[in-house]
Amino acid sequence: MAFQSPMDIRPGTADLENPLYYLENMETVVGWVLSHHADLLTTEEQDRLRAFQALSLPARALLTRMVMRTGELFRADKLRYPELGVPESEALEELVAGCWLDAEPLLTLDQLFRLYTLGELRPVFAAALQEAGWPKTLPKGQMLEVLQQSFPDALPLADWLGMDMPPVVCINHMALFDRVRLMFFGNLRQSWSDFVLVELGHQRYEPVTFTPDSRAFQHRWEVDLYLTMHQCRAWLDEGVPAREVWPEVPAPSDNAWLTGRRDRLLLELGRQAERQGERELALQALGTSGHREARLKQLRLLERMKRHGEAWALASQWQTQQLSDAEAQGLARILKRLAAKLGEPSPPSLTPPSIREFILTLPKPALGSVEFAVQHHLWRDESPVFYVENTLINGLFGLLCWPTVFAPVPGAFFHPFHVAPADLTREDFVARRQASFDRCFASLHDGSYRERILETYEAKQGIANPFVIWPVVTEEVLNLALDCIAPADLEHMFRRLLLNIREHRSGFPDLIRFHPGNTGPDRQYEMIEVKGPGDRLQDHQIRWLEFFAAEGIPASVCYVRWQENEVAG
């Protein structure tokens, strides 16, 4: 049984007023995975999860609390949850009887020192310290270090501390809960608390049809592949040398979503290999990675290794591809340096278009920001000015392309509570939806875009979207924007946004001034970036402003100076 219901049949969201809300959310996760991913679980794993559902309410709640916490070992006397309604010892007994917990785990010295206080440990190890010539008053960290060699083996708690100390229990099936977490979230970066400890009902989510074909994982081996890559990344984060992790990196698969994960792993492996002096390995990893950041890093490393010919060949080939502004800028700098080294013709330097600027001298406001001071100064009833920054153009894009953003592409959605598709900032986000984006842009040509945006605005009001900030995109601003911004300008901005969503969603000017009464050739709007005294343009803002200038989109920078000895009321 692979799955039972589409994503638009939505599980309930827990109310934070319910003291067991975290259990409701955990049950949502377990039920969802059993409904939609049962074919990716072994029969034993399915039976275990159903056994979880069959536990008494206090036992389910206590196990959920333990799963959410860090680690797998817990002192029974530290588990205090009055909302269970029964003594914790009663729930613990049920969990031990059901093999959810091991009541007699073997503990290493490290684990023992993490679980017990210095006051509890000192009497136990006083003799060992004295025998080794150390005072029994050593700090806890130093005591652990001194005792490591004398106590290398894991032992039951009773052998360490005797029978009178508070017992320790260990979760037996944490690997299964991690597998469930991966299939629900689509990653292991998010912890249980990201879902279980939040009130999911505080916002509305777009219903996305969840079908077998839209799942990121089609086979169990793909889940295993992800877990292997996650382990490789964990080793890198723990300081395991890159050369030891490299053989463990799994071979490429034909799963596009997993390929993206592998590309990011190889990027990090390449970074760490270079830091560790393993330059050849770094080149191999970066060259194998398809991540967009890997290309510039590979070229810069070849430069540092003085392998200028190889770098030139790669850079020249890459130059023919579609690049984001930041990539193009970095590549141009590398090509210029390489040309000088190799005696090749230097690529022509493109003169950036000039950015329009103007200066305002204003009384310094007693309250409020410099942006609002400029907005107030420029406002005219016939030419209203609004503070929109990154919200307006992104919002128009999100409303126009709503069905495309929420298309059930494999690996985009894992559960019913997504604010954005999981692959939003991946390099193939657009390519996997190209035909749908083409239809959106076609509406900018045939004039139907306005009706499409307004209908979406009405129908989707308040539903979470990664591009739409509802409180800012008001009906007034939306209608003025549609009246005044030419569809050709919108298309230019939307297409640049899609070149690198992570990078290009920010950097838009602070203000927009509308001129709805203009009927001549002059544009009916102007975007204005505001810079107060001592402030300067950031790189991503400059790139947008140069783009606007090149495309003839009206935009400028307003540099503000404060009038001396005058403060606005």
N, C-alpha and C positions, 0 to 999 in steps of 0.2 A: 504494500500500500504506500505509494509515493507521496500523495498529498490528498487532502479531502476538500479544501475550500479555497476560493479565490481570495486575494488579499483584501478585496473590498468587503468581505464578510469579516468585520473587524472584531478582535477580542476586546473585552472591556478594559478600561483603564482604572487603576485603583485610586481611591480618594485618600489623600493624606490625613484626613480626619480619622480614618480607620487605623488603629495602632498596628494592625497586621497588613498594612498596605504593601509592604515589601514582599510578603508572601504571595499576595495576589499577583504582583508583577512577575515573580519567579514562576508562578504557575502558568502565567501567560507565555513565558519563554518556553517552558517544558512542553506545554500543550501545542504551541506553534511548531516546534521542531518535530514532535511526534506526528503532527498532521501533515507537514510539508516535506519532511526529510527522513521519514522512517526507512526508506530504501537505502539510505546512506549509513544506517545504524545496524549493528549486528543484532541478532535475536536476543542475545544476552543484554545488550545495551538498552534495547526497547523494553525488556522485562524490568530492568533496573529503574528506568524512568517511570514506568507504570507502578512499580513498587513505591517510588517516591510519592506518587499521587495517592497511594492507598494508605500512607502513614497517617497517624492521628494529626490533628491540626497543630498541637504544640510541638510534636516531633518534626513536622515539616517546617514550621517556623524556625525552630532552633537550628536545624540543619542549614536552612537558607542563610541565617545570620552567620554561621560558621563559614559557609562557602564564600560569602561576601567579604569576609575579613582576610587579612594578609596571612599567608602561610597555611599549613595543614595541621599544625599541632596547637592544642589549646589546653590550658589548665581548667579543670572542671569548675573550680571555685571562682573563676573569673567570668563565667558565663552567667550573666544576670540579666534576664529579660522578663520583667514583671507582666508584660502583655501576654505571655504564654498562658497565664491562668492556672498553671500547675507548677509544682517545684521543678526546677531545671533537671534535677536528678532523675525525675520520672521520665522526662523526654529523652534524657541521655540513655537510660536503660533500654528504651524502645529502639533507639538508633544503634546501640551496640548489639542488641538481639537481632536486628535486621541486617547486620554486617555493614552498616553505613559508617560505623566508627570502630577503630581498633582501640580497646581499652588498655592494652599493654604494649604500646609501641616501644621499639628500641630507640634510645636517645643518644646522640653524640654529645660530647662535652660542650660544643658550640650551642647546640639546641638547648641543653640544660641551662646554660648561662643566659640564654634569651628568655627562658620561661620563668626563672626564679630570681629573687632579689639577692643582693649582696648579703643582707642579714640572714637569709635562709641558707646561703651557700657557705658562708665562713665557717660555721661550726663543723660542717661536713669535711671540709678540706684543710682544716687547721693543722692536723697532724702531717698531711702530705707536704704542706708548705714548710712546716718546721723542719721536717726531714730533709727537704731540699735546701734548707738554709735561708728561707725567706720569712719575713714577718707575716703573721696572720692578718695584719691590717692593710695588706695590699689593696689598691683600687681594683674594681671588678675586671676592667680590661687587662690590666697587668697580671692579675691572678690567672685569668684564662690563658694568657700567653705562656706563663710559667708552667702551667699544668698540662699543656697540650701533649707534650711528648710522653708524659707519665700515664696518660689516659687516652690512648688512641682508638679504643674500641667503643662501639655503640652498645649500651646496656639497658635493661629494663629500669624504670624509675626506682623500683624498690632496691635494686642493687646500687644505685647512686645515692639515694637519700633515705632509704629505709621505708618502712610501711606507713609511717605516720604523716608523710607529706601529702598535700593535695594532689590527686591523680591527674594524669595527662591523657587526653584522647587524641586520636589522629584520624582525619577524614580518609576513608578508603577509596573513594571514587572521584577524586578531584580531576583526573584526566578526562573522565566522562563529562563532568560539568564544563571543563574547558572546551571540549569538542562541541557541546551544546551551545556554549557562548559564541564560538566561532561561526556555527551555522546560523545563529540568530543575528549577530551583529555584522558578520562578514569580515571580521578582523578580531585580533586578540589584543589590540591596543586599548580598546574600551573595556573598562572593568565592569563587574556586576553592578557596582554602585551607580554607574552611568545610566543604567536602566532601572534597576530594582529600587533605588532610593530616590527616584524623582516622581513627580506627579505628572504622568503622561497626559492627563486630561487638560492641562493648562493651555494647550494650543490644539488647533485642528490640523490634520494631516491629509494630504491629497490621497484619495483612494487609488491604488495601483493594482491592476489585475495581476495576480501571481499565478503563473502556470509552470508546469514542469520545464518548459523550454526557457523560461526567464530566470531559472535558478543559476547561480554562479557555479555551484557544484552539481555536476550530473552523475558523478561516480564517487564511490568511497575513496578510491585512490587519490582523487583530487583533494579531498579533505586532508588525507595523509600528506600529500605533497605540500600543502599550505603549512601544516604543522611542522614539517621538516624545515621549510624556509624560516618559519618563526623561530625554531630552535637555533638555526644558523645565525640569525640576527641577534638572538639572546647571547650566544657565545661571543659575538663581536662586541656587544655592549658590556660583557663581563671582562673583556680584555684578552680573550683567547686570540693568539696570533692569527692574522688573516691567512697565512699559508696553511694553517691547520684546518681552518674552516672551509677553504676553497674546495677540497675534495668532497666535502659533504653537500655542496650546493647541488640540488637536483638538476637533471637535464631539462631542457626546454620542453614545454607541452604545447598542445594545440589549443589550449584554453586561453583565450585572450586576456581574461581577467587575471588568471594566475601568471601569465607572462608579464603583466605590469608589475605584480608583486615581486617577481624574480628580478626584473630590471632594477627596481629600487634596492633590493638586497645587493646586487652586484655593484651598484653605485656606491653603497656604503662600504662594501668590501674593498673596492678600489681606493676609496679615500683612506681607509685605515692601512691598507698595504703600503701606500705611498708614505704615510707617516712613519711606518715601521721600517722604511728603507727597502721595501720589496718592490722596486720600481717596475720590473718586468711583469710581476704578478698584477700590479696596479693597472698597467697598460692592457693586459689580457682581460681583466675584469671590466674595465671601463669600455674597452672595445666590444665586449660581448653584450654589455648592457644597452638596451634600447632607450633608456631614460634620457630626456632632452638635456639634462645637466651633465650627463656623462661625456657628451661630445666635446664641449669646451674644456673640460677637465683633462680629457685625453690629449687634446692639442697642446694645452699648456704644459703637460708633463713631457710630451715629446720635445717641446722647446727647451725645457730645463735639461733634458738629456742630450741636447744638441743634435737631435735627429731631425734636422730641419727639412730634409727632402720628404720624409714620410709625413711630417706635419703639413707641408705644402700640398701634397697630393690629397690628403684627407680634407683639408680646409677648402681646397678648390672644388672638390666634389660636393661638399656640404653647402657651398655658396649657392649652388643652383636650386636648393630646396627652399620651401616656404618657411620663413623664420619669424619669430617674434622680434620686436624691436631690440630687446636686451640681447638676444642671441645674435642678431645682425650686427649690433654695436661691438660685442665681444669678438665676433669673427673678423670684422673689419680691422680691428686693432691687431689681431694675430697675423692676418694676411700682410698687413703693412710691415710688421717686424720681420716676417719671414722673407718677404720680397727683398728687403735690404740685405739680409744674410745671404740669399741665394742669387742675387743679381737679377732677379725677375722684375718685370714691370710692376710697379706698385699699383694696386687697385685704385681707381679714381676716387678721390675723396669727395664725398657728397657734401655740399654746403647746406647745413640745416636751414630751413626757412626761418625768417625772422619772426619772433613772437611779439605781438602788439602789447605795449605797456602804457600805463598812464599813472599819474600820481594824484592822490587826494590828500589835502591837508585838512584834518578834522579836529574838533574839540575831543579830548580824550574822554570816553564815557565813564561815568562813575561806576556803572554796572554793565555787564554784558561783554561780549567778545568783539574783536575787531571786525569780524565778518558781519555781525548784526549792526555794527555802526555804519558800515558801508551800505548794507541793505537799506537801512533807514534813510541814509543820505540820498541814495539813488532812486528810491521809490517814487513813482508818479502813478496817479490813478490810471493814466493811459498807458503806462509802461511799468507794470508791477514787477517786483524783484523778489525772488524766493531763494532761501538757503536750502540747497538740495545735495550738494557735494556728490557722493557716489550713488545716491539713491535714484535719481530720475532716469538716467539712461539705462542703468541696470534694471530698474523697474519696468520701463517700456519694453525692454528686451524680454524680461521674464513673462510679462503678460502676453506678448506676441507669440512667444515660443513655448508657452505653458505645456501643451500636449507633448512637445518634443522633449522637454526637460524631464517629464515624468513618463516617458515611454518605457515599457517593461523590457528593456534590453538586458540580456543575461549579465548578472553581476552588478546591476545597478541598484536593486532593492532586495532587501533580505527579510524585512518585517514591515508591519503597517505603520511604523512611527518614524519614517524618514522625513527630515526637513529637505534633504537634497539627495540626488542619486549618489551612490558611493563612488562612482567613477567620474564625478564632476570635473576634477582637475587633472584627470589622466590624459595623456597625449592623444588617445584614440577616442575621446569623448565625442568629438564632432564627427569623425569618420564613421563611427558606428551609427550615426543618426543623420548622415548627410542628406539623404533624400527628404527626410522630414524637415530639416533646416531649409532646404531649397524651396519647399512649399511655403514656409513662413516668409522667406524673402520675396517670393513671387507675389505675395499679397501687398508688399510695398510698391510693386510695379503696377498692379492692376487697381490699386486704391482701396482694396477691401481691408487693409490692415487696421484702419481706424475702427470700423465696426467690430472687427475681431478682438482688438484690445479692449474696447469698452464692454463688450459682452463678457469677456473673461474677467474684467475688473468687477463686474456686477455679480457674476456667478461664483467666483472664487474668493470673495471678500473674506479676509481673515485667515485663509488657509496658508500654512507655512510654505514658503518658496524661497530658495537661496538668493534670488535676485530682487524680490519685492519686499520692501519695508513698508508695511501698510500704513502706519501712522503718519509717514512723511509724504507718501504718494497720495495726496488728497484728490478728490474729484475736480477741484478747481485747477490745481496744478496739471493734472492729467489732461483736461480739456484744453488748457492753454498750450500745453506742449504739442498736442495733436493739431491744434490750429496753426501753430507758428513754426514748428520744426519740419523742414522738408523731408519727405520720405527718403530721398537720396542721401541726405545727411545721416538719417537713422541707419540706413543700410551700411554706410561707411563705418560708423561707430560700432555697430553690431558685429560686423565682420572682423574688425580689429579685436574686439572683445573675445571672439572665439579663437583667435590665434593663440592666446595663452590666458585662460580664464583666471587662473590663480594670480597672475601678475597684472592683468588689465582690468580687473574689477574695481581697482582703486586708482586714484590719481586724477579723477575728474575735478573740474573747477568747483569752487564753493558755491557760487551764486549763478542764477540764470535770470536774465532780464528779458521779458517778453514785450514785443511791440505789435500787438494784434491789429493795430490800425494801419500798419504799413501795407501799401498795395503796389509799390513800385518794385524795382529790382533788388532793393536792399533786403537783407534777411530780416525776418520778424523776431529774431531772438539773438541773444549774445550770452555766452558763458564767461564768467569772471572769476579768476583765481585771486584771492585776497591774501596779501602778505603785510603783516604789521612790521613796525620798526625792528630791525635786526633779524627778521625771518627771511628765509630764502627758499627757492624752489627745490623740491626733491627730484631725483632722477626720473622716477616714474611720472611725476607731474610734467616735467620738461618733455618727455616723450609724447605724452598726450597732446600737449600744446603745440609741439612741432607737427604732429599728425594733423591737428586741426588746421594749422596754417597751410600745410601742403594740400589739404583737401578743400580749402576755402570755407571751412566751417568757422563761423564767427566766435572768437574767443580771445581773451586778453588777460593780462595780469595787472591788478590794481595794487600799487605800493602805497601804503598809508603812512603819513607823517602826522604826529600830534601837534596841534597848536600849542605854543608855549603859554603856560600860566592860564590855560582855559580848559575848564572841565564841563562837559555837557551835563545838563540836569537830568 
